[in-house]
Amino acid sequence: MQSSNFVVWLAGLVFGLGLLVSGMTQPDKVIGFLDLTGDWDPSLAFVMGGALAVHAPLSWLLRRKRKGAEPARPRYAPVFHLPTRRDIDRPLVAGAALFGVGWGLAGLCPGPAIVSAGGGSFEALVFVGTMTLGMLLHDRVRRVETNRPPPEAPLPGPTVHGHIEGRLS
């Protein structure tokens, strides 16, 4: 196994173990965290806080511009693949809403669902299967949308007011 593949495997293993230990693979625990008006379980807030405490300073270090120094670069890839878009568009909002609804209803999101499915959880296997079908459907719809020729200009015809566009009838 190449060293970069080993590092990817090791990172995935550590991430999966972290999800297991933190309880994020337990739908009841996740739903308890999301239920602010009922029997709220704040323990996952500490998991998320710990992740932010690690990510935020490292992200800042990688993104900062250092005078006279080469930019930071990953060890096993030519460049970091960092987001560049800052706009909030309709697909982003729709995707975030769909993710949130799915997380709230199932108590699973993709990472923990894959870990749980690997452990043989029937519910997680169903979740991952339907999530995969949704991703394939999304890709197919996007491909159709991007390959569709632009709509042609409408032909002149009667309008609501009984006029033909561009001239009076």
N, C-alpha and C positions, 0 to 999 in steps of 0.2 A: 504494500500500500504506500502510495506517495505521501510525503510528509504533509502536503496541503490537504489531502483527503483525510488523513488522520486527524488533523486539527479541526476540520469540519465535523467529523464524526464525534470527536471529543467535546466540541462546543455543543452539538446537539444532545449528547448524553448529559452533560451538565445542565443544560436548559431543561430537558425532560425531567431530570431528578429534582431540579428546583421547583418545577410545576407540581410534581408529586408531593414533595415535602411541604410546600406552601398550602396545599389543599386546593389549588386551582383546578384540579382534575375532578373535584367533587361538585357536581352541579348544585346540590343542596347548600353547600357552603357559599358558592358564588351567588345564588339567588338570595341567600341570607344577607350577603353584603349589599346587593342591589336593592333590597327591601328596606328603604329608609323609614317607612311608616310602621313597619311591623317589628319583628324580632331581629333588629339589625345586628349583624356580625361585622365589626370593624377590622377584623384581623387581616383581611386582604389589602386594606389601605396601607398597612405596614409593609406588605410584600411590594406593592406598587411604589411606595416611598423609598424602599431599599433599591429598587431598580432605577428610579430616578436619581438617587444619590450616587449611584455608580455611573449611569449614563451621562448625566449633565456635565460633570467636570471633564470626562473623557471626550465628549463631543466638543466642548469648548476648546480643549487642547488641540484637537485635530483640525478644527476650523480656523483657529487664529492665524494671523499672518505674522511670521517672525522675520524681522529685518535681517537680511544677509544669510538666511538659512533656507535650505531646500524645504518645500512643503512636505508635510507628513505624508507618507505613503504606506499602504498596507504591505504586509510581509508576503502574502500569498496571492496577490492580484496586482495588476499594473496601476490601478487607481481606486480611490474610494468612490463608491456610487452613492453620492449624497443628493437629496432632493434639491431641486433648484426652483421649482414653482412655489409661489407664495399666494396665489389667488385661491379663492374659495368658489368653486363652480357647482352647478347642479349635480353632476355625477358624484362629486365628493360628498356633498350633503346627503344625497340619496344612499350612497354606499355606507356612510357612517350611521345613518338611521337604520338601514337594514341590518348592519352588524349589531347595533345596540338592541334592536328588537329580538334578533336571534339569540344574542347573549342572554337577554332577560328571560326569554321563553324557555330556552334549553339549558341555561346555566353553563354553557360551553362556548368557547371561541376556538378558532382553528388549532392553535398550538396544543392546548390541553385536550381537545377532542382527539387529535392524532395520538397523543400519549395514551389516553384512555382506550382508544381503539386498539392500540398495540397491546394493551393489557387484556383485551378480549371483551370489553364492555359492549353489550349489544346496542344500547342506546347510542354510544359513541360511534359504533360502526355505522349505524343508520345515519347519524349526523354527518359523518365524514363522507359517506356515500352521496347523500343529498347535496352536501356542500360541493363535492366534486362535479356532480351533474349541473349544479347552478353555475359553476365556473366555466364548464364546457359550453353551456347555453349562452352565457355572457360573451364568451369569445366568438361564438358563431354569429350572434347578433351584431357584435361590433364589426366583424369581418364583412358581413352583408352591408352594414351601414357605410363603411369606409369604401367599399367597392361600388356602391350605387352611383350611377351618373347623376350630376346635379339636375334638379328639376328644370324643365324647359319653361320658357315664359308662357303664361297662359294665353290661349287663343282668344281673340276678341269675341265677345258674346254678350248676350243680354245681362245686365246687372240687375240688382234688386229694384232699381227705379225704372226698369224697362228701357234703359239707354244701352246702346252698344258703345263699348269703351272707345273713346277717342272721337266719337261723333254722336250727334243727336239722332234719335230715330223718328 
